[in-house]
């Protein structure tokens, strides 16, 4: 790694760790030194599991394997996965595979979101205190919540709201001994659409897809824009695994005909992966991993048409 790249990574306001194929630390930037108190020269070539023991949980180990072998990107929210690095701050963690000279490496990005959560809590507290003295604040609270918990482009639930609602629905499923379904889906050939027609057109496509998914979902379901062209649908209170076909068949039907966007007629399709608690996994992140892998299989099998797949 050259000197310039070292300087760039060391000046980032987020933690960067690079692991080799054996999950040994080969790079540890200045930000990681500051937040952990561990100096890079003391921990180089050590297993990241030994350096950061909290990453020894099974769902992290499964994610390491999946990133390394499949090349998929994994994300862990600081709202749910607390104390990754220390007891005072909350971090989002993103895992990405890097390929260089026929070798695979894993990059870990730790982003401190403590201030964001504190700001949301302070804002809620402020709104609640003023509620009794000004009825108009009720509408303002709705606007604030929408900005905090909904995607600006599509209006769908964002990742923050997804993790809050999914945690509640998971507890409900455990309590009621029911199934909680999760559909992880994305738009087929979306990069090609962006490259061909431009990002403004691509944004219109995402808005159309978001509305299509909302139309296909049941009233009790939640549609979330997870990131980019990826969407997640939560399916609470499922009685049978096969019941996901109710939503999947609606999505399939709604994508059968070409649509006209900005005077351009285009065919759109969606690949989706399905997972269920408690059949496939016991946590939301594990459900996401399983559904993401199934989505990847759906794309491999029928990437030019809408198709949903569930791994056995």
HELIX and SHEET records of a PDB file:
HELIX    1   1 UNK A    3  UNK A   10  1                                   8    
HELIX    2   2 UNK A   30  UNK A   36  1                                   7    
HELIX    3   3 UNK A   40  UNK A   43  1                                   4    
HELIX    4   4 UNK A   48  UNK A   51  1                                   4    
HELIX    5   5 UNK A   53  UNK A   56  5                                   4    
HELIX    6   6 UNK A   58  UNK A   70  1                                  13    
HELIX    7   7 UNK A  114  UNK A  130  1                                  17    
HELIX    8   8 UNK A  131  UNK A  133  5                                   3    
HELIX    9   9 UNK A  137  UNK A  149  1                                  13    
HELIX   10  10 UNK A  159  UNK A  176  1                                  18    
HELIX   11  11 UNK A  190  UNK A  197  1                                   8    
HELIX   12  12 UNK A  199  UNK A  216  1                                  18    
HELIX   13  13 UNK A  241  UNK A  243  5                                   3    
HELIX   14  14 UNK A  244  UNK A  254  1                                  11    
HELIX   15  15 UNK A  284  UNK A  302  1                                  19    
SHEET    1   A 5 UNK A  25  UNK A  28  0                                        
SHEET    2   A 5 UNK A  15  UNK A  19 -1                                        
SHEET    3   A 5 UNK A 103  UNK A 112 -1                                        
SHEET    4   A 5 UNK A  91  UNK A 100 -1                                        
SHEET    5   A 5 UNK A  74  UNK A  76 -1                                        
SHEET    1   B 5 UNK A 222  UNK A 227  0                                        
SHEET    2   B 5 UNK A 230  UNK A 238 -1                                        
SHEET    3   B 5 UNK A 179  UNK A 187 -1                                        
SHEET    4   B 5 UNK A 270  UNK A 277 -1                                        
SHEET    5   B 5 UNK A 307  UNK A 310  1                                        
SHEET    1   C 2 UNK A 259  UNK A 261  0                                        
SHEET    2   C 2 UNK A 264  UNK A 266 -1                                        
END                                                                             
